[in-house]
Amino acid sequence: REDLLAVARAMRSQNSRKSVRCLWNVVGAAEKHPRLYARYRQDVIEPRRQVIRDVLRRGVAAGELRPDLDVETAVTMLTGALTGKFPAQTLPDDFPETVVDMLLRGIAADTS
């Protein structure tokens, strides 16, 4: 939980109005400028997603998350929740905790 919270809090703090606008401008222009989008995805999006993949895989290895976890879907759930709202300043301060806790209820290992 703490590792995911650190990632979620960092994403929230990095999602300033300017960076979110940049993200959506590049994504929105992907069809017209596919090389720009590919470069942005390679240099900005994928390294951040890889950090989340690593956190989730450590959780699976430690038995804290379900062994059958679809890591890519979990990454998309987390990033979508934290980047899908614009502007980021309208998100409540505790939004990262809310998202992580809700996500964990669905991907946590069964401890019963």
N, C-alpha and C positions, 0 to 999 in steps of 0.2 A: 504494500500500500504506500509506504513512504517513498519508494522509488517512483512509482506512478504519480504520486502527488507532486514530487519535485519536477517531473516532466510537465505535468499539467499546469503547474504554477508558472513555469518558465514559458510555456506556450502562451498563457494568458498575458503575461507581462510583455512578451514580444509582439503580441497582436495589437499594436497601436493602430490608430486610424490609418496612418501612412503605410505601414507594412501590410495591413489587410487590403487596403486599396491597391497596392502594388500586386499582391497575390491575385486578386480578382481581375485586375487589368491584364495581367499576363495570361491567366487561365482563359479569360474571355476572348483573348486574341489568338488562342492556340491554333485555331483552324487557319487563320490568315497568316500567322507567323509560327509555323511548327518548329522551326529551329530554335527560336527564342524560347518557346515553351519547353522544348527538350532540354535546353541548357539550364533553364530555371529549375526544372524538375531534377536534373542531375546534381546541380550545385547547391540548391536550397532545400527542396522538398525531400528528396531521398535520404540525405544525411540525417535529417531530423527524424524521419520515419525509422531509420535504422537504429537510432538510439532507443526508440520505443520498442522495436522488435527485440532488441537485446534485453531490455528490462523484462519484457513478457517471457522471453525464453528462460531467463534466470528464474523467474517465478515458477515456471513449469518444472525446471530442473530441481528446484528446492521443494517441490510438492505443494506450493502455495496456490498454484493455478491448475486448472484441469489439464490432465495429460493429453486430452484430445483437442485442446484449444486451437482454433483457427487463428493464428497470429495475425495474418493480414486483415481479417475481418475485425479483430479487436483493435488493431492500429487504426483502421478506418473509423471505427466507432468513437475512439478517443479523439482523434484529430478532427473528425467531422463535428463533434459536439463543441469543440473549442475554437474552431475556425469558421464554422458555418454561420455565426451570428455577426452582424456588422452594425454599428461599430462595437469593438470589443469593450469600450468603456461602459457600455450599458449592461454588461454582465455583472451580476452580484459578486462581491468579493469572495464569497465562499463557493462560487460556481465550480472551480477545479475540484474541490472536495466532494461536492454533490455528484459530479460526473464520475469521478474515480470510484466512489462508494457504490453508485448504481451499477457501474460496469463490473465491479468486483463481485457483486451479488450474482451476476450471470456467468462469470468465468472462474470463480473460485473453485478450488478442489472440494469435493464432498468430504467433509470431516466427520460425518455421522457414522 
